[in-house]
Structure formats: structure tokens, C-alpha cells
Amino acid sequence: MFDKIWGLTLSVGCAALFGATTQAKASSAQEVSTDSVPKQAATYQFHSARRCLEVAMRIEATANVNEICKSDGGEAAPGERCSDAKIAMRSKRIAAAQKEQTDCSSDPIVLEKNFHDAFVAAAQSGDPDAEACYISGWTPLAPEERDSYIKHSEAFIKRGMARGDWRVVELWSVPTDSQAHGGAGIMINLPNMGSHFTAYRFNRLLQLGSIGDYADIARVTAENERRFLTKAQVANANEWAREEYRRHFSHSPKLTEAPVSCLSTITGD
């Protein structure tokens, strides 16, 4: 059982889309024992809540682009993006997405809370997608919540690595300069997160499992971190990456782009 779960602010982008940052609070539903929440039901509720939230975010983002195009400031988005055809296409997408909302709340605060409660229960029951969401959560932590986050995230990371989950690797591959500007979110509280050594070895592992441009990105990021390491550290990290790949990731699908750790990236175009 989770002893304490923080309120999740889904992402900076999500907050911007809804116009305000809301923070879901822990509820009695979050303290339900694993035995009383069947995994199948928890997984269904989690994916349903995530779908509802992503649909709402997609509608909001698409409508915002059309509003910009139609406003006096439309000159800020010139060219085909604001053509009549593009505006009409986005309007059709909005109408289609609204049909997907028939079983969803229209209140963004409710959508966020439902998603939060669902992913907490699903993570408790061992759902890998929900565990990835938990690890990657982005919100300030109260001092008393830090130990709980670290404890449960470390367990989820260990399980993710053992099953060859590239999402865990990608989360840990965030380069140090990005982490310094909040790029790692609350993950910066995890032991060893934020070091050049961690960023280097996880990008080397990511490189082994990637092809094309994404492999090049991982290679360049690793080389940038390598400048800060000793030869012994580089050798150690390279051996670790090769062994982890051999043991856990050699049968995982190759990556051509960054895996989605929790919520899909939403754009209005």
C-alpha cells in the first residue's frame, strides 16, 4: 500500500492548456489495498481516465490554435497554418474528438483527479503503464512526501528495468543540463538522478536499443556527458549498458523515437 501519494500536476503543457494548474489531492481511494482492487479493473479505469484526459487536452490545444488564427493576433501564425482549409480541418478534428467524450467529464479538474486516482490504484496493482506515470510525475514535493515517492519509484524502476521497459531508460537518460532547468521534474529527488554518470550510461543503453535519428540523439547526448567523466567511469558505464541490454532489453522492440512515459504529447496542429 502506498503510505502517502502526492497530488499530481500532470505537466506544464497540460496546465497551460487548461489555463490553470490544479493539483489532485490524495483520497481514500488511494489507500485501498492491492487485494481489493483487481488488477484488470484498475488497469481499465486507468486507461479510460487517461483517454478522457488526453481527448480533452487535444480538443483544448486544437481549439486554441484556431482561436489564435481567428484573432487579431493571427499574423503571429502566418501561412498555411491559418488558411481556411487548415482551420476547417481542425474544426472537424474537434468535432470528432468531442464524440469521444460521451463517457468523460467536461471539467478539467475532475478529469485530472480521476486520472490521478486511477493511476495510483493501477500502479498499486502492478500495471506497468501506471508505474511509468508514477515515476515521471511532475509536481513540487512536500518534504514529508519525498521518502514515499523515492521508495515506490525505486521499486517501479527496478521492475521496469527487469522487464526491458524502454520508458524507464528514457526517463533516466535526461541530460544533466536539462535536469538543472527542471527537465527531470520530481525525478531529481531520486538517488543518482542528475549526475553526468547516470545520464551517460542510460543514454548509452538507449543508444543500443535505438535506430535512426533517435539513436544519433542518444549518442550525441552521451558524448556530451562523457566530457565530465573519468576513463574508468566511461568504461564502467559502457560495460553496464552492454550487460543491461543483453540481460533485459535485447528482445525489446528497437526505438525510432522517444517512448511515451505517461501522457501523449499534445499539439493543436
C-alpha positions, 0 to 999 in steps of 0.5 A: 500500500502506498503510505502517502501519494502526492497530488499530481500536476500532470505537466506544464503543457497540460496546465497551460492548456487548461489555463490553470494548474490544479493539483489532485489531492490524495483520497481514500481511494488511494489507500485501498489495498492491492487485494481489493482492487483487481488488477484488470479493473484498475488497469481499465479505469486507468486507461479510460481516465487517461483517454478522457484526459488526453481527448480533452487536452487535444480538443483544448490545444486544437481549439486554441490554435484556431482561436489564435488564427481567428484573432487579431493576433493571427499574423503571429501564425502566418501561412498555411497554418491559418488558411481556411482549409487548415482551420476547417480541418481542425474544426472537424478534428474537434468535432470528432474528438468531442464524440469521444467524450460521451463517457468523460467529464467536461471539467478539467479538474475532475478529469485530472483527479480521476486520472490521478486516482486511477493511476495510483490504484493501477500502479498499486496493482502492478500495471506497468503503464501506471508505474511509468506515470508514477515515476515521471510525475511532475509536481513540487514535493512536500518534504514529508512526501519525498521518502514515499515517492523515492521508495515506490519509484525505486521499486517501479524502476527496478521492475521496469528495468527487469522487464526491458521497459524502454520508458524507464531508460528514457526517463533516466537518460535526461541530460544533466543540463536539462535536469538543472532547468527542471527537465527531470521534474520530481525525478531529481529527488531520486538517488543518482538522478542528475549526475553526468554518470547516470545520464551517460550510461542510460543514454548509452543503453538507449543508444543500443536499443535505438535506430535512426535519428533517435539513436544519433540523439542518444549518442550525441547526448552521451558524448556530451556527458562523457566530457565530465567523466573519468576513463574508468567511469566511461568504461564502467558505464559502457560495460553496464549498458552492454550487460543491461541490454543483453540481460533485459532489453535485447528482445525489446522492440528497437526505438525510432523515437522517444517512448511515451512515459505517461501522457501523449504529447499534445499539439493543436496542429 
